Amino acid sequence: MTAESSASGSHIPLAGDWRYAVEREAPLVPGGVYATAPTVPALLAPQNNPAYLFNSMIAPFVGYGLRGAIWYQGEANVEVANTYRARFAAMIRDWRKRWGQGDFPFYFVQLANFTASPGWPLLREAQTQTLAEPATGMAVILDIGNPTDIHPRNKIDVGHRLALLARAKTYGETALEFSGPTIDHVEIAKETIRAHWLHAAGLRTRDGAPAVKGFELAGADGVYHPAEAKIDGSTIIVSTSLVTEPRFVRYAWADNPATNLENAAGLPAAPFRTDGF
């Protein structure tokens, strides 16, 4: 591109040298929250220090009108997943307070599948819990991540799923399915657990297989075992001979889970667990 058009129709040449000014140098800062982690250097880049990103990239826009926000983040917080829900909810409330536009829509992306150190399921759970905040929505992308790339390149489907949330929840397209299956409640029978879902119209497996992947059961001892699962209408029946009296069930509870459950809209089921371990 060599020129940009102004509102009046005149052209502003973009070729040649550009002028810029450094407002402030941001030096590396010793220590910090993650400075003791073996994979993180003792000197942290400025963006990892409190308020750097907010003050430079968010605060300047406070006061401008907006329709909503989308958020794609969480990988750097896996090691402190136990505090993520509180901090994430506090950030959403803070933004809404600063803008003074009420509870504007805030839609975010759950962590994708990735082969990493343990902890990603807990961060995903914290993200799910944030849906208790008003006017929020979450796009699940467990099926389109890259196990070896923390920043998966398929952003088209990510954007599409966020757009579905906005179209349905913000712009009122009520006939539009905007979410994959999310757990509603479970029934515990003698040898099986039946999982009931929301957004379960046309429940199916993505690969067409009769078996649903990703389920595990545990008894009173809390030890989980891989389980067999099959679709029964809008529910899933889960069982395993290794747990004769199941008490707990979980789905997609791994950093890079093997899953295939989705609804007729092709949207993947969200991970969950019923224990509180």
KOLNU-839054 format. One record per residue (C-alpha): residue in three letters; x, y, z. Coordinates in Angstrom, 3 decimals. Layout:
REM KOLNU-839054
<fiti rest="ALA" X="X" Y="Y" Z="Z"/>
...
This chain:
REM KOLNU-839054
<fiti rest="MET" X="0.000" Y="0.000" Z="0.000"/>
<fiti rest="THR" X="1.454" Y="3.342" Z="-1.008"/>
<fiti rest="ALA" X="-1.251" Y="5.775" Z="0.117"/>
<fiti rest="GLU" X="-4.168" Y="6.102" Z="2.509"/>
<fiti rest="SER" X="-7.399" Y="7.964" Z="1.783"/>
<fiti rest="SER" X="-8.733" Y="10.500" Z="4.268"/>
<fiti rest="ALA" X="-12.369" Y="11.124" Z="5.038"/>
<fiti rest="SER" X="-12.369" Y="14.009" Z="2.537"/>
<fiti rest="GLY" X="-11.075" Y="11.763" Z="-0.224"/>
<fiti rest="SER" X="-7.590" Y="13.240" Z="-0.366"/>
<fiti rest="HIS" X="-4.606" Y="10.896" Z="-0.512"/>
<fiti rest="ILE" X="-1.780" Y="10.827" Z="2.019"/>
<fiti rest="PRO" X="1.449" Y="9.230" Z="0.694"/>
<fiti rest="LEU" X="2.772" Y="6.434" Z="2.902"/>
<fiti rest="ALA" X="6.030" Y="5.836" Z="1.042"/>
<fiti rest="GLY" X="9.354" Y="7.165" Z="2.288"/>
<fiti rest="ASP" X="10.708" Y="7.709" Z="5.785"/>
<fiti rest="TRP" X="8.382" Y="7.721" Z="8.770"/>
<fiti rest="ARG" X="8.852" Y="9.846" Z="11.864"/>
<fiti rest="TYR" X="8.390" Y="8.467" Z="15.343"/>
<fiti rest="ALA" X="9.292" Y="9.334" Z="18.913"/>
<fiti rest="VAL" X="10.232" Y="7.049" Z="21.791"/>
<fiti rest="GLU" X="8.034" Y="8.003" Z="24.704"/>
<fiti rest="ARG" X="9.961" Y="5.966" Z="27.260"/>
<fiti rest="GLU" X="12.516" Y="3.188" Z="27.281"/>
<fiti rest="ALA" X="11.237" Y="0.091" Z="29.079"/>
<fiti rest="PRO" X="14.250" Y="-1.644" Z="30.638"/>
<fiti rest="LEU" X="14.318" Y="-5.253" Z="31.749"/>
<fiti rest="VAL" X="13.321" Y="-5.566" Z="35.380"/>
<fiti rest="PRO" X="14.999" Y="-8.034" Z="37.791"/>
<fiti rest="GLY" X="12.783" Y="-10.536" Z="39.600"/>
<fiti rest="GLY" X="9.041" Y="-10.755" Z="39.250"/>
<fiti rest="VAL" X="6.258" Y="-13.264" Z="39.617"/>
<fiti rest="TYR" X="7.814" Y="-15.936" Z="37.417"/>
<fiti rest="ALA" X="11.470" Y="-15.199" Z="38.027"/>
<fiti rest="THR" X="11.999" Y="-18.454" Z="39.968"/>
<fiti rest="ALA" X="10.535" Y="-20.699" Z="37.282"/>
<fiti rest="PRO" X="13.286" Y="-22.739" Z="35.592"/>
<fiti rest="THR" X="12.199" Y="-21.805" Z="32.072"/>
<fiti rest="VAL" X="11.940" Y="-18.059" Z="32.712"/>
<fiti rest="PRO" X="14.974" Y="-15.741" Z="32.815"/>
<fiti rest="ALA" X="15.680" Y="-13.719" Z="35.941"/>
<fiti rest="LEU" X="15.210" Y="-10.529" Z="33.945"/>
<fiti rest="LEU" X="11.635" Y="-10.139" Z="32.794"/>
<fiti rest="ALA" X="10.584" Y="-8.395" Z="29.634"/>
<fiti rest="PRO" X="8.516" Y="-5.245" Z="30.362"/>
<fiti rest="GLN" X="5.244" Y="-6.817" Z="29.235"/>
<fiti rest="ASN" X="5.446" Y="-9.254" Z="32.145"/>
<fiti rest="ASN" X="5.491" Y="-6.503" Z="34.730"/>
<fiti rest="PRO" X="2.313" Y="-5.198" Z="36.356"/>
<fiti rest="ALA" X="0.451" Y="-2.445" Z="34.487"/>
<fiti rest="TYR" X="2.858" Y="-2.193" Z="31.525"/>
<fiti rest="LEU" X="0.440" Y="-3.580" Z="28.963"/>
<fiti rest="PHE" X="-2.610" Y="-1.942" Z="30.504"/>
<fiti rest="ASN" X="-1.073" Y="1.510" Z="30.731"/>
<fiti rest="SER" X="0.367" Y="1.417" Z="27.225"/>
<fiti rest="MET" X="-2.317" Y="-0.446" Z="25.275"/>
<fiti rest="ILE" X="-5.639" Y="-0.262" Z="27.144"/>
<fiti rest="ALA" X="-5.704" Y="2.898" Z="29.251"/>
<fiti rest="PRO" X="-5.382" Y="5.234" Z="26.221"/>
<fiti rest="PHE" X="-8.690" Y="3.904" Z="24.870"/>
<fiti rest="VAL" X="-10.692" Y="4.255" Z="28.072"/>
<fiti rest="GLY" X="-13.575" Y="6.600" Z="27.390"/>
<fiti rest="TYR" X="-13.976" Y="5.761" Z="23.722"/>
<fiti rest="GLY" X="-17.235" Y="4.053" Z="22.840"/>
<fiti rest="LEU" X="-17.127" Y="0.305" Z="22.319"/>
<fiti rest="ARG" X="-19.619" Y="-2.465" Z="21.600"/>
<fiti rest="GLY" X="-17.800" Y="-5.240" Z="23.422"/>
<fiti rest="ALA" X="-14.469" Y="-6.972" Z="23.971"/>
<fiti rest="ILE" X="-12.850" Y="-10.247" Z="22.997"/>
<fiti rest="TRP" X="-9.984" Y="-11.799" Z="24.948"/>
<fiti rest="TYR" X="-7.516" Y="-14.510" Z="23.935"/>
<fiti rest="GLN" X="-5.011" Y="-15.230" Z="26.709"/>
<fiti rest="GLY" X="-4.139" Y="-17.590" Z="29.556"/>
<fiti rest="GLU" X="-1.093" Y="-19.616" Z="28.543"/>
<fiti rest="ALA" X="1.213" Y="-17.575" Z="30.764"/>
<fiti rest="ASN" X="-0.992" Y="-18.106" Z="33.813"/>
<fiti rest="VAL" X="-1.140" Y="-21.903" Z="33.930"/>
<fiti rest="GLU" X="1.224" Y="-22.053" Z="36.894"/>
<fiti rest="VAL" X="-1.096" Y="-19.817" Z="38.913"/>
<fiti rest="ALA" X="-4.399" Y="-21.213" Z="37.641"/>
<fiti rest="ASN" X="-5.810" Y="-21.241" Z="41.174"/>
<fiti rest="THR" X="-5.951" Y="-17.427" Z="41.200"/>
<fiti rest="TYR" X="-6.855" Y="-16.880" Z="37.544"/>
<fiti rest="ARG" X="-10.628" Y="-16.840" Z="37.986"/>
<fiti rest="ALA" X="-10.495" Y="-14.090" Z="40.611"/>
<fiti rest="ARG" X="-8.040" Y="-11.985" Z="38.621"/>
<fiti rest="PHE" X="-9.799" Y="-12.461" Z="35.302"/>
<fiti rest="ALA" X="-13.181" Y="-11.538" Z="36.780"/>
<fiti rest="ALA" X="-11.619" Y="-8.528" Z="38.506"/>
<fiti rest="MET" X="-10.166" Y="-7.343" Z="35.198"/>
<fiti rest="ILE" X="-13.526" Y="-7.621" Z="33.432"/>
<fiti rest="ARG" X="-15.254" Y="-5.685" Z="36.209"/>
<fiti rest="ASP" X="-12.516" Y="-3.062" Z="36.183"/>
<fiti rest="TRP" X="-12.784" Y="-2.486" Z="32.442"/>
<fiti rest="ARG" X="-16.541" Y="-2.137" Z="32.675"/>
<fiti rest="LYS" X="-16.218" Y="0.336" Z="35.534"/>
<fiti rest="ARG" X="-13.639" Y="2.420" Z="33.693"/>
<fiti rest="TRP" X="-15.667" Y="2.616" Z="30.490"/>
<fiti rest="GLY" X="-18.896" Y="3.384" Z="32.304"/>
<fiti rest="GLN" X="-21.013" Y="1.601" Z="29.706"/>
<fiti rest="GLY" X="-22.467" Y="-1.048" Z="31.990"/>
<fiti rest="ASP" X="-21.878" Y="-4.750" Z="31.462"/>
<fiti rest="PHE" X="-20.735" Y="-4.609" Z="27.856"/>
<fiti rest="PRO" X="-20.219" Y="-8.045" Z="26.193"/>
<fiti rest="PHE" X="-16.947" Y="-9.748" Z="27.042"/>
<fiti rest="TYR" X="-16.203" Y="-12.903" Z="25.036"/>
<fiti rest="PHE" X="-13.062" Y="-14.957" Z="25.491"/>
<fiti rest="VAL" X="-11.300" Y="-18.030" Z="24.141"/>
<fiti rest="GLN" X="-10.574" Y="-21.084" Z="26.262"/>
<fiti rest="LEU" X="-7.057" Y="-22.522" Z="26.060"/>
<fiti rest="ALA" X="-6.507" Y="-24.762" Z="23.051"/>
<fiti rest="ASN" X="-5.067" Y="-28.261" Z="23.222"/>
<fiti rest="PHE" X="-1.311" Y="-28.228" Z="23.760"/>
<fiti rest="THR" X="1.326" Y="-30.647" Z="25.006"/>
<fiti rest="ALA" X="2.703" Y="-28.818" Z="28.021"/>
<fiti rest="SER" X="3.464" Y="-29.096" Z="31.711"/>
<fiti rest="PRO" X="0.459" Y="-30.148" Z="33.844"/>
<fiti rest="GLY" X="-2.038" Y="-27.472" Z="34.728"/>
<fiti rest="TRP" X="-3.854" Y="-26.546" Z="31.541"/>
<fiti rest="PRO" X="-7.127" Y="-28.266" Z="32.583"/>
<fiti rest="LEU" X="-7.199" Y="-26.154" Z="35.758"/>
<fiti rest="LEU" X="-6.743" Y="-22.938" Z="33.786"/>
<fiti rest="ARG" X="-9.526" Y="-23.978" Z="31.400"/>
<fiti rest="GLU" X="-11.733" Y="-24.654" Z="34.421"/>
<fiti rest="ALA" X="-10.980" Y="-21.186" Z="35.805"/>
<fiti rest="GLN" X="-11.954" Y="-19.704" Z="32.452"/>
<fiti rest="THR" X="-15.223" Y="-21.644" Z="32.485"/>
<fiti rest="GLN" X="-15.990" Y="-20.401" Z="35.997"/>
<fiti rest="THR" X="-15.618" Y="-16.826" Z="34.747"/>
<fiti rest="LEU" X="-18.852" Y="-17.340" Z="32.800"/>
<fiti rest="ALA" X="-20.592" Y="-16.546" Z="36.094"/>
<fiti rest="GLU" X="-19.872" Y="-12.904" Z="35.241"/>
<fiti rest="PRO" X="-22.756" Y="-11.228" Z="33.362"/>
<fiti rest="ALA" X="-22.658" Y="-10.819" Z="29.577"/>
<fiti rest="THR" X="-19.729" Y="-13.180" Z="29.063"/>
<fiti rest="GLY" X="-19.210" Y="-16.026" Z="26.609"/>
<fiti rest="MET" X="-16.471" Y="-18.574" Z="25.910"/>
<fiti rest="ALA" X="-15.306" Y="-20.115" Z="22.654"/>
<fiti rest="VAL" X="-13.982" Y="-23.671" Z="23.069"/>
<fiti rest="ILE" X="-11.130" Y="-24.596" Z="20.703"/>
<fiti rest="LEU" X="-9.896" Y="-27.957" Z="22.022"/>
<fiti rest="ASP" X="-10.302" Y="-29.382" Z="18.528"/>
<fiti rest="ILE" X="-8.284" Y="-26.860" Z="16.518"/>
<fiti rest="GLY" X="-5.132" Y="-26.255" Z="18.540"/>
<fiti rest="ASN" X="-1.637" Y="-27.449" Z="17.749"/>
<fiti rest="PRO" X="-0.086" Y="-29.806" Z="20.339"/>
<fiti rest="THR" X="3.397" Y="-28.503" Z="19.527"/>
<fiti rest="ASP" X="2.643" Y="-24.799" Z="19.006"/>
<fiti rest="ILE" X="1.420" Y="-22.701" Z="21.909"/>
<fiti rest="HIS" X="0.065" Y="-20.198" Z="19.379"/>
<fiti rest="PRO" X="-1.987" Y="-22.332" Z="16.939"/>
<fiti rest="ARG" X="-2.317" Y="-20.737" Z="13.523"/>
<fiti rest="ASN" X="-5.972" Y="-21.550" Z="12.869"/>
<fiti rest="LYS" X="-7.456" Y="-18.241" Z="13.901"/>
<fiti rest="ILE" X="-10.234" Y="-18.338" Z="11.302"/>
<fiti rest="ASP" X="-12.290" Y="-20.863" Z="13.263"/>
<fiti rest="VAL" X="-11.471" Y="-19.042" Z="16.488"/>
<fiti rest="GLY" X="-12.855" Y="-15.834" Z="15.023"/>
<fiti rest="HIS" X="-15.877" Y="-17.664" Z="13.648"/>
<fiti rest="ARG" X="-16.783" Y="-19.054" Z="17.082"/>
<fiti rest="LEU" X="-16.377" Y="-15.665" Z="18.712"/>
<fiti rest="ALA" X="-18.574" Y="-14.195" Z="15.970"/>
<fiti rest="LEU" X="-21.274" Y="-16.773" Z="16.747"/>
<fiti rest="LEU" X="-21.269" Y="-15.615" Z="20.366"/>
<fiti rest="ALA" X="-21.618" Y="-11.990" Z="19.329"/>
<fiti rest="ARG" X="-24.322" Y="-12.675" Z="16.750"/>
<fiti rest="ALA" X="-26.426" Y="-14.692" Z="19.173"/>
<fiti rest="LYS" X="-25.821" Y="-12.985" Z="22.514"/>
<fiti rest="THR" X="-25.232" Y="-9.390" Z="21.425"/>
<fiti rest="TYR" X="-27.074" Y="-8.952" Z="18.149"/>
<fiti rest="GLY" X="-30.049" Y="-11.161" Z="18.949"/>
<fiti rest="GLU" X="-29.860" Y="-13.974" Z="16.387"/>
<fiti rest="THR" X="-31.739" Y="-16.300" Z="18.724"/>
<fiti rest="ALA" X="-32.057" Y="-19.182" Z="16.270"/>
<fiti rest="LEU" X="-28.281" Y="-19.438" Z="15.977"/>
<fiti rest="GLU" X="-26.330" Y="-22.103" Z="17.883"/>
<fiti rest="PHE" X="-23.399" Y="-20.315" Z="19.471"/>
<fiti rest="SER" X="-21.925" Y="-22.924" Z="21.810"/>
<fiti rest="GLY" X="-20.765" Y="-26.495" Z="21.824"/>
<fiti rest="PRO" X="-22.181" Y="-28.916" Z="24.410"/>
<fiti rest="THR" X="-21.661" Y="-27.803" Z="28.021"/>
<fiti rest="ILE" X="-22.348" Y="-30.028" Z="31.007"/>
<fiti rest="ASP" X="-25.665" Y="-29.454" Z="32.780"/>
<fiti rest="HIS" X="-25.768" Y="-32.245" Z="35.365"/>
<fiti rest="VAL" X="-24.945" Y="-35.927" Z="35.816"/>
<fiti rest="GLU" X="-26.909" Y="-38.908" Z="37.086"/>
<fiti rest="ILE" X="-25.066" Y="-41.607" Z="38.989"/>
<fiti rest="ALA" X="-26.460" Y="-45.119" Z="38.594"/>
<fiti rest="LYS" X="-25.007" Y="-48.256" Z="40.127"/>
<fiti rest="GLU" X="-22.389" Y="-48.895" Z="37.444"/>
<fiti rest="THR" X="-22.712" Y="-45.932" Z="35.088"/>
<fiti rest="ILE" X="-22.878" Y="-42.167" Z="35.002"/>
<fiti rest="ARG" X="-25.164" Y="-40.367" Z="32.585"/>
<fiti rest="ALA" X="-24.035" Y="-36.880" Z="31.562"/>
<fiti rest="HIS" X="-26.729" Y="-34.380" Z="30.563"/>
<fiti rest="TRP" X="-25.719" Y="-31.456" Z="28.341"/>
<fiti rest="LEU" X="-26.835" Y="-28.031" Z="27.252"/>
<fiti rest="HIS" X="-26.449" Y="-27.049" Z="23.584"/>
<fiti rest="ALA" X="-26.677" Y="-30.758" Z="22.759"/>
<fiti rest="ALA" X="-28.897" Y="-30.728" Z="19.657"/>
<fiti rest="GLY" X="-27.565" Y="-33.332" Z="17.244"/>
<fiti rest="LEU" X="-24.961" Y="-34.675" Z="19.669"/>
<fiti rest="ARG" X="-22.386" Y="-36.641" Z="17.665"/>
<fiti rest="THR" X="-18.731" Y="-37.588" Z="17.328"/>
<fiti rest="ARG" X="-16.572" Y="-35.446" Z="15.076"/>
<fiti rest="ASP" X="-14.965" Y="-38.475" Z="13.414"/>
<fiti rest="GLY" X="-18.191" Y="-40.457" Z="13.076"/>
<fiti rest="ALA" X="-16.968" Y="-43.148" Z="15.493"/>
<fiti rest="PRO" X="-19.563" Y="-44.832" Z="17.743"/>
<fiti rest="ALA" X="-17.403" Y="-44.303" Z="20.819"/>
<fiti rest="VAL" X="-16.986" Y="-40.914" Z="22.487"/>
<fiti rest="LYS" X="-13.392" Y="-40.174" Z="23.443"/>
<fiti rest="GLY" X="-12.118" Y="-38.293" Z="26.465"/>
<fiti rest="PHE" X="-14.170" Y="-39.578" Z="29.404"/>
<fiti rest="GLU" X="-12.804" Y="-40.922" Z="32.688"/>
<fiti rest="LEU" X="-14.492" Y="-42.294" Z="35.816"/>
<fiti rest="ALA" X="-13.408" Y="-42.500" Z="39.441"/>
<fiti rest="GLY" X="-14.845" Y="-44.230" Z="42.470"/>
<fiti rest="ALA" X="-14.757" Y="-43.145" Z="46.094"/>
<fiti rest="ASP" X="-10.957" Y="-43.471" Z="46.054"/>
<fiti rest="GLY" X="-10.703" Y="-40.606" Z="43.558"/>
<fiti rest="VAL" X="-8.517" Y="-42.568" Z="41.130"/>
<fiti rest="TYR" X="-9.565" Y="-41.942" Z="37.538"/>
<fiti rest="HIS" X="-9.615" Y="-44.586" Z="34.804"/>
<fiti rest="PRO" X="-10.316" Y="-44.240" Z="31.065"/>
<fiti rest="ALA" X="-13.962" Y="-45.027" Z="30.396"/>
<fiti rest="GLU" X="-16.208" Y="-46.073" Z="27.558"/>
<fiti rest="ALA" X="-18.820" Y="-43.537" Z="26.533"/>
<fiti rest="LYS" X="-21.705" Y="-43.617" Z="24.092"/>
<fiti rest="ILE" X="-24.296" Y="-41.148" Z="22.912"/>
<fiti rest="ASP" X="-27.895" Y="-41.664" Z="24.027"/>
<fiti rest="GLY" X="-30.015" Y="-38.843" Z="22.633"/>
<fiti rest="SER" X="-28.758" Y="-35.641" Z="24.233"/>
<fiti rest="THR" X="-26.890" Y="-37.511" Z="26.967"/>
<fiti rest="ILE" X="-23.700" Y="-39.544" Z="27.273"/>
<fiti rest="ILE" X="-23.571" Y="-42.853" Z="29.180"/>
<fiti rest="VAL" X="-20.154" Y="-43.495" Z="30.720"/>
<fiti rest="SER" X="-18.875" Y="-46.739" Z="32.234"/>
<fiti rest="THR" X="-15.803" Y="-48.887" Z="32.819"/>
<fiti rest="SER" X="-15.244" Y="-52.285" Z="34.372"/>
<fiti rest="LEU" X="-12.408" Y="-50.734" Z="36.379"/>
<fiti rest="VAL" X="-14.856" Y="-48.614" Z="38.401"/>
<fiti rest="THR" X="-17.874" Y="-50.642" Z="39.481"/>
<fiti rest="GLU" X="-19.339" Y="-47.886" Z="41.663"/>
<fiti rest="PRO" X="-18.517" Y="-44.572" Z="39.967"/>
<fiti rest="ARG" X="-18.708" Y="-41.347" Z="41.942"/>
<fiti rest="PHE" X="-16.944" Y="-38.840" Z="39.723"/>
<fiti rest="VAL" X="-16.650" Y="-38.196" Z="35.994"/>
<fiti rest="ARG" X="-14.525" Y="-35.874" Z="33.928"/>
<fiti rest="TYR" X="-14.168" Y="-35.081" Z="30.246"/>
<fiti rest="ALA" X="-11.196" Y="-33.745" Z="28.264"/>
<fiti rest="TRP" X="-9.213" Y="-33.354" Z="31.478"/>
<fiti rest="ALA" X="-5.724" Y="-33.185" Z="29.989"/>
<fiti rest="ASP" X="-3.368" Y="-30.644" Z="28.448"/>
<fiti rest="ASN" X="-3.829" Y="-32.180" Z="25.003"/>
<fiti rest="PRO" X="-6.926" Y="-34.377" Z="25.324"/>
<fiti rest="ALA" X="-8.112" Y="-36.797" Z="22.649"/>
<fiti rest="THR" X="-11.749" Y="-35.793" Z="22.194"/>
<fiti rest="ASN" X="-14.406" Y="-36.031" Z="19.501"/>
<fiti rest="LEU" X="-17.714" Y="-34.875" Z="21.009"/>
<fiti rest="GLU" X="-19.605" Y="-32.061" Z="19.286"/>
<fiti rest="ASN" X="-23.122" Y="-30.922" Z="18.413"/>
<fiti rest="ALA" X="-24.845" Y="-30.583" Z="15.049"/>
<fiti rest="ALA" X="-23.324" Y="-27.128" Z="14.610"/>
<fiti rest="GLY" X="-19.858" Y="-28.691" Z="14.648"/>
<fiti rest="LEU" X="-18.914" Y="-26.973" Z="17.911"/>
<fiti rest="PRO" X="-16.859" Y="-29.035" Z="20.392"/>
<fiti rest="ALA" X="-17.941" Y="-29.992" Z="23.898"/>
<fiti rest="ALA" X="-16.348" Y="-28.117" Z="26.785"/>
<fiti rest="PRO" X="-14.222" Y="-29.967" Z="29.342"/>
<fiti rest="PHE" X="-15.567" Y="-30.521" Z="32.843"/>
<fiti rest="ARG" X="-15.128" Y="-32.505" Z="36.035"/>
<fiti rest="THR" X="-17.488" Y="-33.288" Z="38.914"/>
<fiti rest="ASP" X="-14.878" Y="-33.762" Z="41.630"/>
<fiti rest="GLY" X="-13.295" Y="-31.040" Z="43.730"/>
<fiti rest="PHE" X="-9.881" Y="-32.578" Z="44.178"/>
